[in-house]
Amino acid sequence: YGCELCDETGKTDGFGQLGYNGENFLEYDMKTLTWKSLKQQADFMQDKWNSDSSRLVFWKIYFTQTCIECLKKQVVNGKTILRRT
């Protein structure tokens, strides 16, 4: 999982992807704010995770706010470290 921030436009995006045994298994859809099964074996997780509305809200906030705030801090910290050399 992670997030992206465009310096030029300020547009943000987030993504959540889970894998199992080297294959994509489950992903968070930012448009529908739900988890989508990518393998039949993940259907039970999709159903369980999508039935918990508080968990879905958590991921929305995480990808659109928390992750972006952390990303911005990492960029500042990275610039500071690079300037030391």
Backbone as JSON, one array per atom type, in Angstrom:
{
  "sequence": "YGCELCDETGKTDGFGQLGYNGENFLEYDMKTLTWKSLKQQADFMQDKWNSDSSRLVFWKIYFTQTCIECLKKQVVNGKTILRRT",
  "N": [[0.84, -1.18, 0.0], [0.28, 2.35, -0.39], [0.9, 5.81, -1.29], [0.54, 8.64, -3.51], [1.76, 11.81, -4.55], [1.4, 14.64, -6.49], [3.6, 17.11, -7.23], [3.24, 19.32, -8.92], [0.45, 19.61, -9.48], [-0.77, 19.04, -7.08], [-2.41, 16.93, -6.79], [-3.54, 13.96, -5.29], [-3.22, 10.45, -4.63], [-4.06, 7.17, -3.61], [-3.23, 3.76, -2.8], [-3.98, 0.35, -2.23], [-2.75, -2.81, -2.03], [-2.66, -6.26, -1.8], [-0.75, -9.2, -1.65], [-0.32, -12.72, -2.2], [1.61, -15.55, -2.0], [3.2, -14.73, -4.14], [1.4, -13.64, -5.95], [-1.07, -11.22, -7.01], [-3.68, -10.48, -4.8], [-5.7, -9.09, -3.36], [-7.23, -5.87, -3.57], [-7.55, -2.39, -2.79], [-10.11, -0.31, -3.82], [-10.1, 2.91, -4.76], [-12.08, 4.43, -5.93], [-14.56, 3.24, -5.39], [-14.27, 2.82, -2.77], [-13.91, 0.32, -1.58], [-12.81, -3.05, -0.92], [-11.46, -5.26, -3.33], [-11.58, -8.48, -4.52], [-9.05, -10.29, -6.11], [-8.52, -12.82, -6.65], [-10.23, -15.91, -6.45], [-9.86, -17.16, -4.01], [-9.63, -15.07, -2.26], [-12.1, -14.05, -1.84], [-13.54, -14.41, 0.56], [-12.19, -12.71, 2.3], [-12.59, -10.23, 1.09], [-15.4, -9.98, 1.38], [-15.61, -9.99, 4.19], [-13.99, -7.76, 4.97], [-15.25, -5.68, 3.57], [-17.65, -5.6, 4.82], [-17.3, -4.26, 7.13], [-17.8, -1.18, 7.9], [-16.43, 0.82, 9.32], [-13.79, 0.11, 9.04], [-13.44, 0.47, 6.3], [-13.72, 3.24, 6.12], [-11.51, 3.96, 7.65], [-9.38, 3.14, 5.92], [-9.85, 4.83, 3.74], [-9.35, 7.37, 4.89], [-6.72, 6.92, 5.66], [-5.34, 6.56, 3.16], [-5.91, 8.97, 1.83], [-5.21, 11.04, 3.54], [-3.52, 10.52, 5.97], [-1.37, 8.95, 4.9], [-0.45, 10.72, 2.92], [0.39, 12.9, 4.47], [2.52, 11.68, 5.85], [4.15, 11.07, 3.66], [4.82, 13.65, 2.74], [6.35, 14.53, 4.92], [8.48, 12.71, 4.76], [9.62, 13.49, 2.35], [10.56, 16.06, 2.99], [12.38, 15.39, 5.04], [14.11, 13.78, 3.54], [15.19, 15.63, 1.74], [16.57, 17.25, 3.53], [18.53, 15.49, 4.51], [19.92, 14.95, 2.13], [21.01, 17.43, 1.59], [23.0, 17.65, 3.47], [25.28, 16.43, 2.58]],
  "CA": [[0.0, 0.0, 0.0], [1.04, 3.58, -0.43], [0.21, 6.98, -1.82], [1.28, 9.46, -4.45], [1.47, 13.24, -4.5], [1.97, 15.37, -7.62], [4.06, 18.45, -6.81], [2.74, 20.35, -9.81], [-1.0, 19.81, -9.39], [-1.25, 18.78, -5.74], [-3.3, 15.77, -6.83], [-3.08, 12.83, -4.49], [-3.85, 9.17, -4.9], [-3.6, 6.12, -2.7], [-3.49, 2.41, -3.29], [-3.77, -0.76, -1.31], [-2.68, -4.08, -2.74], [-2.13, -7.36, -1.0], [-0.38, -10.36, -2.44], [-0.14, -13.99, -1.5], [2.33, -16.55, -2.78], [3.72, -14.12, -5.36], [0.34, -13.19, -6.86], [-2.0, -10.23, -6.49], [-4.71, -11.2, -4.06], [-6.78, -8.19, -2.95], [-6.84, -4.47, -3.73], [-8.51, -1.37, -2.35], [-10.55, 0.52, -4.94], [-10.31, 4.27, -4.25], [-13.31, 4.99, -6.5], [-15.73, 2.69, -4.7], [-13.89, 2.71, -1.35], [-14.13, -1.06, -1.16], [-11.77, -4.02, -1.27], [-11.85, -6.12, -4.45], [-10.87, -9.74, -4.61], [-8.43, -10.55, -7.41], [-8.48, -14.28, -6.74], [-11.37, -16.51, -5.79], [-9.49, -17.49, -2.64], [-9.7, -13.84, -1.45], [-13.49, -13.61, -1.74], [-13.98, -14.35, 1.96], [-11.62, -11.5, 2.9], [-13.32, -9.11, 0.51], [-16.7, -9.9, 2.04], [-15.42, -9.63, 5.6], [-13.47, -6.4, 5.1], [-16.23, -4.72, 3.07], [-18.8, -5.55, 5.73], [-16.91, -3.42, 8.27], [-17.76, 0.19, 7.36], [-15.42, 1.62, 10.0], [-12.5, -0.25, 8.44], [-13.41, 1.12, 4.98], [-13.47, 4.66, 6.39], [-10.11, 4.04, 8.07], [-8.5, 3.08, 4.75], [-10.04, 6.06, 2.96], [-8.6, 8.42, 5.58], [-5.29, 6.59, 5.6], [-4.79, 6.8, 1.82], [-6.1, 10.35, 1.37], [-4.7, 12.03, 4.49], [-2.39, 10.06, 6.79], [-0.25, 8.56, 4.04], [0.05, 11.92, 2.26], [1.14, 13.65, 5.48], [3.79, 10.96, 6.05], [4.94, 11.23, 2.45], [5.36, 15.01, 2.75], [7.42, 14.56, 5.93], [9.62, 11.96, 4.24], [10.26, 14.31, 1.31], [11.31, 17.1, 3.7], [13.52, 14.73, 5.7], [15.05, 13.35, 2.52], [15.91, 16.81, 1.24], [17.49, 17.67, 4.6], [19.65, 14.55, 4.52], [20.71, 15.13, 0.91], [21.73, 18.7, 1.67], [24.12, 17.5, 4.4], [26.48, 15.91, 1.91]],
  "C": [[0.88, 1.23, 0.0], [0.21, 4.71, -1.0], [1.14, 7.75, -2.73], [0.83, 10.91, -4.32], [2.17, 13.92, -5.67], [2.33, 16.78, -7.16], [3.42, 19.55, -7.64], [1.26, 20.65, -9.62], [-1.54, 19.68, -7.97], [-2.19, 17.59, -5.66], [-2.7, 14.62, -6.03], [-3.83, 11.57, -4.91], [-3.28, 8.15, -3.92], [-3.91, 4.77, -3.29], [-3.21, 1.4, -2.2], [-3.82, -2.05, -2.1], [-2.06, -5.12, -1.83], [-1.84, -8.53, -1.92], [-0.26, -11.59, -1.56], [0.55, -14.95, -2.46], [2.78, -16.0, -4.14], [2.67, -13.62, -6.33], [-0.52, -12.13, -6.18], [-3.22, -10.94, -5.95], [-5.94, -10.32, -3.82], [-6.3, -6.77, -3.19], [-7.96, -3.56, -3.26], [-8.82, -0.47, -3.53], [-10.91, 1.91, -4.41], [-11.58, 4.91, -4.81], [-14.54, 4.52, -5.75], [-15.52, 2.6, -3.19], [-14.23, 1.34, -0.79], [-12.93, -1.9, -1.56], [-12.32, -4.91, -2.37], [-10.94, -7.35, -4.48], [-10.31, -9.91, -6.02], [-8.27, -12.04, -7.66], [-9.69, -14.82, -5.99], [-11.09, -16.81, -4.32], [-9.59, -16.28, -1.72], [-11.14, -13.37, -1.26], [-13.96, -13.47, -0.3], [-13.44, -13.1, 2.65], [-12.32, -10.25, 2.38], [-14.65, -8.91, 1.22], [-16.57, -9.43, 3.49], [-14.99, -8.18, 5.74], [-14.47, -5.35, 4.6], [-17.46, -4.63, 3.95], [-18.54, -4.66, 6.95], [-16.73, -1.98, 7.79], [-16.71, 1.06, 8.05], [-14.03, 1.33, 9.44], [-12.36, 0.42, 7.07], [-13.13, 2.61, 5.13], [-12.02, 4.86, 6.81], [-9.19, 4.07, 6.86], [-8.65, 4.32, 3.88], [-9.23, 7.2, 3.59], [-7.1, 8.16, 5.5], [-4.71, 6.98, 4.24], [-4.89, 8.26, 1.39], [-5.51, 11.4, 2.3], [-3.42, 11.56, 5.18], [-1.17, 9.73, 5.94], [0.37, 9.78, 3.37], [0.87, 12.76, 3.24], [2.5, 12.99, 5.74], [4.71, 11.12, 4.85], [5.59, 12.62, 2.41], [6.51, 15.13, 3.76], [8.67, 13.84, 5.43], [10.36, 12.76, 3.17], [11.11, 15.4, 1.97], [12.55, 16.5, 4.36], [14.57, 14.29, 4.68], [15.85, 14.51, 1.96], [16.94, 17.28, 2.26], [18.73, 16.77, 4.61], [20.53, 14.75, 3.29], [21.52, 16.42, 0.94], [22.94, 18.63, 2.59], [25.4, 17.08, 3.69], [27.09, 16.9, 0.96]]
}
